[in-house]
Amino acid sequence: MTCSLELALDRAEGALLRVLGTIERRGWNVVAVNAATHADAYAVRVTLDGARDAQILCRQLERLVDVRQVRLVGADEAARCA
């Protein structure tokens, strides 16, 4: 299954690396990464491929210190992480 995540991250050292590392350790393959910087945040869109539940990945990413928001987009445009 392919899906995309949109994340808002604090502009902190290593924030993007922590997110990507968590994604890979949870069994997902990163297909594409698109990131833009704003005054105090990163806007990141990550396209993933994997067979696991994407909602669980969203909840795991939300627990990371520098993650402000995670939104699941893709097959189900209305799906959002709590």
Biopython code that builds the backbone (N, CA, C, O; Angstrom):
import numpy as np
from Bio.PDB.StructureBuilder import StructureBuilder

atoms = [
    (1, "MET", "N", (0.841, -1.170, 0.000)),
    (1, "MET", "CA", (0.000, 0.000, 0.000)),
    (1, "MET", "C", (0.889, 1.238, 0.000)),
    (1, "MET", "O", (1.869, 1.310, 0.742)),
    (2, "THR", "N", (0.548, 2.187, -0.819)),
    (2, "THR", "CA", (1.271, 3.451, -0.862)),
    (2, "THR", "C", (0.408, 4.526, -0.224)),
    (2, "THR", "O", (-0.791, 4.612, -0.487)),
    (3, "CYS", "N", (1.024, 5.342, 0.612)),
    (3, "CYS", "CA", (0.313, 6.464, 1.226)),
    (3, "CYS", "C", (1.288, 7.613, 1.393)),
    (3, "CYS", "O", (2.496, 7.455, 1.221)),
    (4, "SER", "N", (0.750, 8.760, 1.728)),
    (4, "SER", "CA", (1.577, 9.936, 1.966)),
    (4, "SER", "C", (1.227, 10.535, 3.316)),
    (4, "SER", "O", (0.079, 10.496, 3.761)),
    (5, "LEU", "N", (2.241, 11.086, 3.950)),
    (5, "LEU", "CA", (2.063, 11.793, 5.218)),
    (5, "LEU", "C", (2.496, 13.230, 5.039)),
    (5, "LEU", "O", (3.514, 13.507, 4.404)),
    (6, "GLU", "N", (1.726, 14.141, 5.599)),
    (6, "GLU", "CA", (2.130, 15.539, 5.669)),
    (6, "GLU", "C", (2.427, 15.839, 7.125)),
    (6, "GLU", "O", (1.593, 15.604, 8.000)),
    (7, "LEU", "N", (3.621, 16.359, 7.381)),
    (7, "LEU", "CA", (4.049, 16.617, 8.746)),
    (7, "LEU", "C", (4.448, 18.069, 8.908)),
    (7, "LEU", "O", (4.954, 18.695, 7.977)),
    (8, "ALA", "N", (4.218, 18.594, 10.086)),
    (8, "ALA", "CA", (4.742, 19.894, 10.490)),
    (8, "ALA", "C", (5.731, 19.615, 11.616)),
    (8, "ALA", "O", (5.370, 19.043, 12.644)),
    (9, "LEU", "N", (6.979, 20.023, 11.412)),
    (9, "LEU", "CA", (8.044, 19.762, 12.382)),
    (9, "LEU", "C", (8.653, 21.060, 12.865)),
    (9, "LEU", "O", (8.730, 22.033, 12.115)),
    (10, "ASP", "N", (9.088, 21.078, 14.117)),
    (10, "ASP", "CA", (9.891, 22.196, 14.615)),
    (10, "ASP", "C", (11.204, 22.235, 13.853)),
    (10, "ASP", "O", (11.726, 21.195, 13.450)),
    (11, "ARG", "N", (11.737, 23.432, 13.655)),
    (11, "ARG", "CA", (13.053, 23.548, 13.018)),
    (11, "ARG", "C", (14.120, 23.291, 14.066)),
    (11, "ARG", "O", (14.776, 24.212, 14.551)),
    (12, "ALA", "N", (14.276, 22.038, 14.399)),
    (12, "ALA", "CA", (15.262, 21.629, 15.394)),
    (12, "ALA", "C", (16.277, 20.713, 14.727)),
    (12, "ALA", "O", (15.965, 20.004, 13.770)),
    (13, "GLU", "N", (17.474, 20.743, 15.239)),
    (13, "GLU", "CA", (18.539, 19.910, 14.704)),
    (13, "GLU", "C", (18.168, 18.430, 14.818)),
    (13, "GLU", "O", (17.861, 17.946, 15.908)),
    (14, "GLY", "N", (18.196, 17.715, 13.695)),
    (14, "GLY", "CA", (17.927, 16.290, 13.684)),
    (14, "GLY", "C", (16.459, 15.900, 13.627)),
    (14, "GLY", "O", (16.153, 14.708, 13.638)),
    (15, "ALA", "N", (15.538, 16.859, 13.566)),
    (15, "ALA", "CA", (14.110, 16.537, 13.581)),
    (15, "ALA", "C", (13.711, 15.674, 12.386)),
    (15, "ALA", "O", (13.012, 14.674, 12.549)),
    (16, "LEU", "N", (14.147, 16.051, 11.205)),
    (16, "LEU", "CA", (13.799, 15.290, 10.008)),
    (16, "LEU", "C", (14.425, 13.894, 10.036)),
    (16, "LEU", "O", (13.795, 12.921, 9.622)),
    (17, "LEU", "N", (15.643, 13.799, 10.517)),
    (17, "LEU", "CA", (16.301, 12.487, 10.613)),
    (17, "LEU", "C", (15.580, 11.565, 11.592)),
    (17, "LEU", "O", (15.461, 10.365, 11.341)),
    (18, "ARG", "N", (15.099, 12.115, 12.707)),
    (18, "ARG", "CA", (14.361, 11.295, 13.669)),
    (18, "ARG", "C", (13.068, 10.766, 13.056)),
    (18, "ARG", "O", (12.701, 9.611, 13.275)),
    (19, "VAL", "N", (12.380, 11.604, 12.292)),
    (19, "VAL", "CA", (11.138, 11.182, 11.644)),
    (19, "VAL", "C", (11.421, 10.076, 10.626)),
    (19, "VAL", "O", (10.757, 9.039, 10.638)),
    (20, "LEU", "N", (12.388, 10.287, 9.759)),
    (20, "LEU", "CA", (12.704, 9.286, 8.734)),
    (20, "LEU", "C", (13.193, 7.978, 9.357)),
    (20, "LEU", "O", (12.854, 6.896, 8.877)),
    (21, "GLY", "N", (13.976, 8.075, 10.408)),
    (21, "GLY", "CA", (14.454, 6.877, 11.099)),
    (21, "GLY", "C", (13.313, 6.092, 11.722)),
    (21, "GLY", "O", (13.301, 4.862, 11.662)),
    (22, "THR", "N", (12.359, 6.782, 12.317)),
    (22, "THR", "CA", (11.204, 6.119, 12.911)),
    (22, "THR", "C", (10.384, 5.415, 11.833)),
    (22, "THR", "O", (9.939, 4.284, 12.024)),
    (23, "ILE", "N", (10.189, 6.085, 10.709)),
    (23, "ILE", "CA", (9.426, 5.490, 9.608)),
    (23, "ILE", "C", (10.088, 4.195, 9.138)),
    (23, "ILE", "O", (9.414, 3.179, 8.965)),
    (24, "GLU", "N", (11.386, 4.229, 8.935)),
    (24, "GLU", "CA", (12.084, 3.033, 8.458)),
    (24, "GLU", "C", (12.102, 1.926, 9.507)),
    (24, "GLU", "O", (11.939, 0.755, 9.163)),
    (25, "ARG", "N", (12.294, 2.268, 10.763)),
    (25, "ARG", "CA", (12.304, 1.244, 11.822)),
    (25, "ARG", "C", (10.945, 0.594, 12.007)),
    (25, "ARG", "O", (10.861, -0.529, 12.505)),
    (26, "ARG", "N", (9.884, 1.276, 11.615)),
    (26, "ARG", "CA", (8.525, 0.728, 11.738)),
    (26, "ARG", "C", (8.128, -0.103, 10.519)),
    (26, "ARG", "O", (6.973, -0.514, 10.406)),
    (27, "GLY", "N", (9.072, -0.356, 9.604)),
    (27, "GLY", "CA", (8.821, -1.269, 8.505)),
    (27, "GLY", "C", (8.286, -0.647, 7.233)),
    (27, "GLY", "O", (7.801, -1.367, 6.360)),
    (28, "TRP", "N", (8.360, 0.667, 7.100)),
    (28, "TRP", "CA", (7.900, 1.352, 5.897)),
    (28, "TRP", "C", (9.085, 1.695, 5.007)),
    (28, "TRP", "O", (10.183, 1.946, 5.503)),
    (29, "ASN", "N", (8.870, 1.708, 3.705)),
    (29, "ASN", "CA", (9.884, 2.130, 2.743)),
    (29, "ASN", "C", (9.573, 3.556, 2.306)),
    (29, "ASN", "O", (8.450, 3.851, 1.896)),
    (30, "VAL", "N", (10.553, 4.433, 2.391)),
    (30, "VAL", "CA", (10.386, 5.816, 1.966)),
    (30, "VAL", "C", (10.575, 5.871, 0.456)),
    (30, "VAL", "O", (11.632, 5.505, -0.057)),
    (31, "VAL", "N", (9.553, 6.327, -0.249)),
    (31, "VAL", "CA", (9.586, 6.431, -1.700)),
    (31, "VAL", "C", (10.027, 7.829, -2.125)),
    (31, "VAL", "O", (10.821, 7.975, -3.054)),
    (32, "ALA", "N", (9.511, 8.862, -1.444)),
    (32, "ALA", "CA", (9.854, 10.246, -1.790)),
    (32, "ALA", "C", (9.709, 11.131, -0.558)),
    (32, "ALA", "O", (8.884, 10.875, 0.319)),
    (33, "VAL", "N", (10.534, 12.182, -0.512)),
    (33, "VAL", "CA", (10.472, 13.168, 0.557)),
    (33, "VAL", "C", (10.513, 14.547, -0.074)),
    (33, "VAL", "O", (11.360, 14.827, -0.921)),
    (34, "ASN", "N", (9.590, 15.408, 0.343)),
    (34, "ASN", "CA", (9.563, 16.791, -0.114)),
    (34, "ASN", "C", (9.463, 17.668, 1.132)),
    (34, "ASN", "O", (8.516, 17.537, 1.908)),
    (35, "ALA", "N", (10.425, 18.553, 1.325)),
    (35, "ALA", "CA", (10.442, 19.393, 2.526)),
    (35, "ALA", "C", (10.629, 20.847, 2.157)),
    (35, "ALA", "O", (11.365, 21.180, 1.228)),
    (36, "ALA", "N", (9.950, 21.712, 2.901)),
    (36, "ALA", "CA", (10.091, 23.154, 2.739)),
    (36, "ALA", "C", (10.277, 23.758, 4.122)),
    (36, "ALA", "O", (9.723, 23.259, 5.102)),
    (37, "THR", "N", (11.047, 24.817, 4.203)),
    (37, "THR", "CA", (11.266, 25.476, 5.485)),
    (37, "THR", "C", (10.445, 26.751, 5.572)),
    (37, "THR", "O", (10.257, 27.466, 4.588)),
    (38, "HIS", "N", (9.971, 27.007, 6.759)),
    (38, "HIS", "CA", (9.266, 28.246, 7.070)),
    (38, "HIS", "C", (10.027, 28.906, 8.211)),
    (38, "HIS", "O", (11.095, 28.429, 8.595)),
    (39, "ALA", "N", (9.510, 29.967, 8.744)),
    (39, "ALA", "CA", (10.212, 30.729, 9.780)),
    (39, "ALA", "C", (10.657, 29.855, 10.953)),
    (39, "ALA", "O", (11.813, 29.919, 11.372)),
    (40, "ASP", "N", (9.753, 29.047, 11.476)),
    (40, "ASP", "CA", (10.096, 28.246, 12.652)),
    (40, "ASP", "C", (9.708, 26.776, 12.503)),
    (40, "ASP", "O", (9.674, 26.044, 13.493)),
    (41, "ALA", "N", (9.414, 26.334, 11.276)),
    (41, "ALA", "CA", (8.944, 24.960, 11.092)),
    (41, "ALA", "C", (9.354, 24.417, 9.731)),
    (41, "ALA", "O", (9.700, 25.161, 8.812)),
    (42, "TYR", "N", (9.302, 23.085, 9.637)),
    (42, "TYR", "CA", (9.453, 22.387, 8.364)),
    (42, "TYR", "C", (8.074, 21.878, 7.959)),
    (42, "TYR", "O", (7.312, 21.404, 8.801)),
    (43, "ALA", "N", (7.758, 21.976, 6.685)),
    (43, "ALA", "CA", (6.577, 21.322, 6.123)),
    (43, "ALA", "C", (7.112, 20.170, 5.281)),
    (43, "ALA", "O", (7.831, 20.391, 4.306)),
    (44, "VAL", "N", (6.766, 18.952, 5.651)),
    (44, "VAL", "CA", (7.342, 17.771, 5.018)),
    (44, "VAL", "C", (6.221, 16.884, 4.493)),
    (44, "VAL", "O", (5.231, 16.641, 5.182)),
    (45, "ARG", "N", (6.389, 16.407, 3.270)),
    (45, "ARG", "CA", (5.485, 15.397, 2.706)),
    (45, "ARG", "C", (6.330, 14.179, 2.373)),
    (45, "ARG", "O", (7.303, 14.273, 1.626)),
    (46, "VAL", "N", (5.953, 13.035, 2.934)),
    (46, "VAL", "CA", (6.685, 11.785, 2.753)),
    (46, "VAL", "C", (5.748, 10.773, 2.101)),
    (46, "VAL", "O", (4.649, 10.522, 2.597)),
    (47, "THR", "N", (6.188, 10.199, 0.997)),
    (47, "THR", "CA", (5.436, 9.138, 0.339)),
    (47, "THR", "C", (6.049, 7.811, 0.756)),
    (47, "THR", "O", (7.261, 7.616, 0.668)),
    (48, "LEU", "N", (5.187, 6.896, 1.213)),
    (48, "LEU", "CA", (5.640, 5.640, 1.800)),
    (48, "LEU", "C", (5.022, 4.446, 1.095)),
    (48, "LEU", "O", (3.963, 4.548, 0.477)),
    (49, "ASP", "N", (5.701, 3.318, 1.199)),
    (49, "ASP", "CA", (5.190, 2.055, 0.700)),
    (49, "ASP", "C", (5.375, 1.020, 1.797)),
    (49, "ASP", "O", (6.463, 0.885, 2.359)),
    (50, "GLY", "N", (4.312, 0.291, 2.099)),
    (50, "GLY", "CA", (4.412, -0.723, 3.131)),
    (50, "GLY", "C", (3.081, -1.420, 3.331)),
    (50, "GLY", "O", (2.059, -1.004, 2.786)),
    (51, "ALA", "N", (3.104, -2.481, 4.116)),
    (51, "ALA", "CA", (1.904, -3.290, 4.335)),
    (51, "ALA", "C", (1.307, -3.086, 5.724)),
    (51, "ALA", "O", (0.330, -3.748, 6.075)),
    (52, "ARG", "N", (1.867, -2.201, 6.504)),
    (52, "ARG", "CA", (1.389, -2.006, 7.876)),
    (52, "ARG", "C", (0.305, -0.934, 7.931)),
    (52, "ARG", "O", (0.028, -0.267, 6.935)),
    (53, "ASP", "N", (-0.298, -0.778, 9.097)),
    (53, "ASP", "CA", (-1.357, 0.204, 9.299)),
    (53, "ASP", "C", (-0.758, 1.604, 9.405)),
    (53, "ASP", "O", (0.050, 1.868, 10.295)),
    (54, "ALA", "N", (-1.147, 2.492, 8.508)),
    (54, "ALA", "CA", (-0.597, 3.846, 8.479)),
    (54, "ALA", "C", (-1.059, 4.677, 9.680)),
    (54, "ALA", "O", (-0.344, 5.579, 10.116)),
    (55, "GLN", "N", (-2.234, 4.385, 10.211)),
    (55, "GLN", "CA", (-2.720, 5.127, 11.383)),
    (55, "GLN", "C", (-1.809, 4.889, 12.593)),
    (55, "GLN", "O", (-1.560, 5.806, 13.376)),
    (56, "ILE", "N", (-1.322, 3.679, 12.738)),
    (56, "ILE", "CA", (-0.404, 3.372, 13.841)),
    (56, "ILE", "C", (0.892, 4.161, 13.668)),
    (56, "ILE", "O", (1.425, 4.697, 14.639)),
    (57, "LEU", "N", (1.394, 4.234, 12.449)),
    (57, "LEU", "CA", (2.601, 5.022, 12.184)),
    (57, "LEU", "C", (2.368, 6.487, 12.534)),
    (57, "LEU", "O", (3.247, 7.127, 13.113)),
    (58, "CYS", "N", (1.215, 7.024, 12.199)),
    (58, "CYS", "CA", (0.907, 8.414, 12.535)),
    (58, "CYS", "C", (0.982, 8.644, 14.037)),
    (58, "CYS", "O", (1.581, 9.618, 14.493)),
    (59, "ARG", "N", (0.378, 7.751, 14.798)),
    (59, "ARG", "CA", (0.401, 7.895, 16.261)),
    (59, "ARG", "C", (1.820, 7.804, 16.808)),
    (59, "ARG", "O", (2.167, 8.506, 17.759)),
    (60, "GLN", "N", (2.645, 6.940, 16.210)),
    (60, "GLN", "CA", (4.028, 6.819, 16.664)),
    (60, "GLN", "C", (4.812, 8.086, 16.345)),
    (60, "GLN", "O", (5.622, 8.530, 17.158)),
    (61, "LEU", "N", (4.586, 8.665, 15.190)),
    (61, "LEU", "CA", (5.287, 9.899, 14.817)),
    (61, "LEU", "C", (4.853, 11.081, 15.672)),
    (61, "LEU", "O", (5.665, 11.946, 15.999)),
    (62, "GLU", "N", (3.579, 11.119, 16.032)),
    (62, "GLU", "CA", (3.090, 12.219, 16.869)),
    (62, "GLU", "C", (3.765, 12.254, 18.233)),
    (62, "GLU", "O", (3.812, 13.307, 18.869)),
    (63, "ARG", "N", (4.285, 11.131, 18.687)),
    (63, "ARG", "CA", (4.956, 11.073, 19.991)),
    (63, "ARG", "C", (6.357, 11.675, 19.972)),
    (63, "ARG", "O", (6.927, 11.956, 21.026)),
    (64, "LEU", "N", (6.913, 11.873, 18.781)),
    (64, "LEU", "CA", (8.254, 12.448, 18.699)),
    (64, "LEU", "C", (8.215, 13.908, 19.138)),
    (64, "LEU", "O", (7.240, 14.614, 18.879)),
    (65, "VAL", "N", (9.260, 14.349, 19.791)),
    (65, "VAL", "CA", (9.311, 15.663, 20.410)),
    (65, "VAL", "C", (9.090, 16.802, 19.418)),
    (65, "VAL", "O", (8.328, 17.723, 19.711)),
    (66, "ASP", "N", (9.725, 16.765, 18.273)),
    (66, "ASP", "CA", (9.694, 17.882, 17.343)),
    (66, "ASP", "C", (8.530, 17.852, 16.360)),
    (66, "ASP", "O", (8.432, 18.731, 15.504)),
    (67, "VAL", "N", (7.659, 16.877, 16.460)),
    (67, "VAL", "CA", (6.528, 16.771, 15.535)),
    (67, "VAL", "C", (5.359, 17.570, 16.078)),
    (67, "VAL", "O", (4.895, 17.332, 17.193)),
    (68, "ARG", "N", (4.883, 18.525, 15.277)),
    (68, "ARG", "CA", (3.733, 19.343, 15.650)),
    (68, "ARG", "C", (2.422, 18.714, 15.191)),
    (68, "ARG", "O", (1.437, 18.704, 15.930)),
    (69, "GLN", "N", (2.418, 18.187, 13.958)),
    (69, "GLN", "CA", (1.186, 17.638, 13.392)),
    (69, "GLN", "C", (1.528, 16.589, 12.340)),
    (69, "GLN", "O", (2.527, 16.704, 11.629)),
    (70, "VAL", "N", (0.681, 15.564, 12.253)),
    (70, "VAL", "CA", (0.815, 14.533, 11.229)),
    (70, "VAL", "C", (-0.556, 14.354, 10.583)),
    (70, "VAL", "O", (-1.574, 14.261, 11.268)),
    (71, "ARG", "N", (-0.559, 14.309, 9.256)),
    (71, "ARG", "CA", (-1.811, 14.099, 8.537)),
    (71, "ARG", "C", (-1.585, 13.051, 7.462)),
    (71, "ARG", "O", (-0.648, 13.150, 6.670)),
    (72, "LEU", "N", (-2.444, 12.051, 7.440)),
    (72, "LEU", "CA", (-2.369, 10.980, 6.448)),
    (72, "LEU", "C", (-3.169, 11.386, 5.226)),
    (72, "LEU", "O", (-4.349, 11.717, 5.338)),
    (73, "VAL", "N", (-2.540, 11.364, 4.061)),
    (73, "VAL", "CA", (-3.232, 11.656, 2.798)),
    (73, "VAL", "C", (-2.942, 10.519, 1.826)),
    (73, "VAL", "O", (-2.023, 9.731, 2.049)),
    (74, "GLY", "N", (-3.692, 10.431, 0.789)),
    (74, "GLY", "CA", (-3.452, 9.376, -0.187)),
    (74, "GLY", "C", (-4.734, 8.712, -0.576)),
    (74, "GLY", "O", (-5.657, 9.371, -1.055)),
    (75, "ALA", "N", (-4.815, 7.391, -0.377)),
    (75, "ALA", "CA", (-5.974, 6.616, -0.790)),
    (75, "ALA", "C", (-7.243, 7.147, -0.133)),
    (75, "ALA", "O", (-8.279, 7.247, -0.790)),
    (76, "ASP", "N", (-7.182, 7.483, 1.134)),
    (76, "ASP", "CA", (-8.340, 8.016, 1.843)),
    (76, "ASP", "C", (-8.034, 9.452, 2.248)),
    (76, "ASP", "O", (-7.417, 9.690, 3.287)),
    (77, "GLU", "N", (-8.455, 10.387, 1.447)),
    (77, "GLU", "CA", (-8.123, 11.801, 1.645)),
    (77, "GLU", "C", (-8.660, 12.320, 2.982)),
    (77, "GLU", "O", (-8.115, 13.275, 3.535)),
    (78, "ALA", "N", (-9.705, 11.712, 3.495)),
    (78, "ALA", "CA", (-10.308, 12.188, 4.748)),
    (78, "ALA", "C", (-9.624, 11.618, 5.980)),
    (78, "ALA", "O", (-9.899, 12.071, 7.091)),
    (79, "ALA", "N", (-8.751, 10.649, 5.820)),
    (79, "ALA", "CA", (-8.109, 10.019, 6.977)),
    (79, "ALA", "C", (-7.162, 10.996, 7.654)),
    (79, "ALA", "O", (-6.311, 11.603, 7.004)),
    (80, "ARG", "N", (-7.310, 11.137, 8.929)),
    (80, "ARG", "CA", (-6.440, 12.021, 9.702)),
    (80, "ARG", "C", (-6.020, 11.302, 10.970)),
    (80, "ARG", "O", (-6.749, 10.474, 11.516)),
    (81, "CYS", "N", (-4.842, 11.638, 11.413)),
    (81, "CYS", "CA", (-4.387, 11.079, 12.689)),
    (81, "CYS", "C", (-5.030, 11.876, 13.807)),
    (81, "CYS", "O", (-5.239, 13.082, 13.682)),
    (82, "ALA", "N", (-5.342, 11.198, 14.897)),
    (82, "ALA", "CA", (-5.996, 11.862, 16.020)),
    (82, "ALA", "C", (-5.086, 12.829, 16.706)),
    (82, "ALA", "O", (-5.488, 13.473, 17.676)),
]
sb = StructureBuilder()
sb.init_structure("model")
sb.init_model(0)
sb.init_chain("A")
sb.init_seg("    ")
for serial, (resi, resn, name, xyz) in enumerate(atoms, 1):
    if name == "N":
        sb.init_residue(resn, " ", resi, " ")
    sb.init_atom(name, np.array(xyz, "f"), 0.0, 1.0, " ", f" {name:<3s}", serial, name[0])
structure = sb.get_structure()
